[in-house]
Amino acid sequence: MVPDIPPFKDVVIENDLGFIFKCENIDSLEKEIRLFLETNNDKKKYGYEKYLSKIESWDNLASIVLDDINI
């Protein structure tokens, strides 16, 4: 669960990693927490395995994040 600001939002959307809430919006955060708790959160449902398989090292992770935000 991340706020709807780059690069967090972009990484979550691109890799189907979870939930996004509106930054600085308590109602949005509460809604997403409730949705998270009510959803079957089997990790295979999300793109965790795919995302983690792209990470080979800390340098690789930094590269992935920077590419996601187009730096």
matplotlib code that plots the C-alpha trace (Angstrom):
import matplotlib.pyplot as plt

x = [0.0, 1.5, 0.5, -0.5, 2.8, 5.7, 7.7, 5.7, 2.4, 4.1, 5.9, 2.8, 0.7, 3.3, 3.9, 0.4, 1.8, -1.1, -3.1, -2.7, -4.3, -4.7, -1.8, -2.7, -6.3, -7.3, -10.6, -8.8, -6.2, -8.9, -10.8, -7.7, -6.8, -10.4, -10.2, -6.8, -8.2, -11.3, -9.4, -7.8, -4.2, -2.5, 0.9, 0.5, -2.5, -0.2, 3.0, 5.4, 7.2, 7.6, 8.8, 11.2, 12.6, 13.7, 15.9, 19.4, 21.2, 20.7, 22.2, 19.6, 16.8, 17.9, 18.0, 14.5, 13.1, 14.9, 13.7, 10.2, 10.3, 12.2, 15.3]
y = [0.0, 3.3, 6.9, 8.0, 9.8, 8.7, 6.6, 4.5, 4.6, 3.9, 0.8, -0.6, -0.1, -1.4, -4.5, -5.1, -5.0, -3.9, -0.9, 2.9, 5.6, 9.3, 11.1, 13.0, 11.7, 9.8, 8.6, 7.2, 5.4, 4.0, 2.7, 1.0, -0.5, -1.9, -3.2, -4.8, -6.5, -7.8, -9.1, -12.5, -11.3, -14.3, -12.9, -14.8, -12.7, -9.7, -9.3, -9.7, -12.7, -11.1, -7.8, -9.5, -11.6, -8.4, -7.4, -8.8, -6.4, -3.0, -1.3, -3.2, -2.2, 1.5, 1.2, -0.3, 2.5, 5.2, 3.8, 3.7, 7.5, 8.2, 9.8]
z = [0.0, -1.2, -1.7, -5.2, -5.8, -8.1, -8.1, -5.6, -7.5, -10.8, -9.5, -7.9, -11.0, -13.5, -11.4, -10.0, -6.4, -4.3, -3.2, -3.7, -1.6, -2.2, -0.6, 2.6, 2.4, 5.5, 4.0, 1.0, 3.2, 5.4, 2.3, 0.9, 4.3, 4.6, 1.0, 1.8, 4.9, 3.1, 0.0, -0.3, -0.2, -1.6, -2.8, -6.1, -6.9, -7.2, -9.1, -6.2, -7.7, -11.1, -9.5, -7.1, -9.9, -11.7, -8.7, -8.9, -6.6, -4.9, -8.0, -10.1, -7.8, -8.0, -11.8, -11.9, -9.7, -11.6, -14.9, -13.6, -12.9, -16.1, -14.6]

ax = plt.figure().add_subplot(projection="3d")
ax.plot(x, y, z, "-o")
ax.set_aspect("equal")
plt.show()
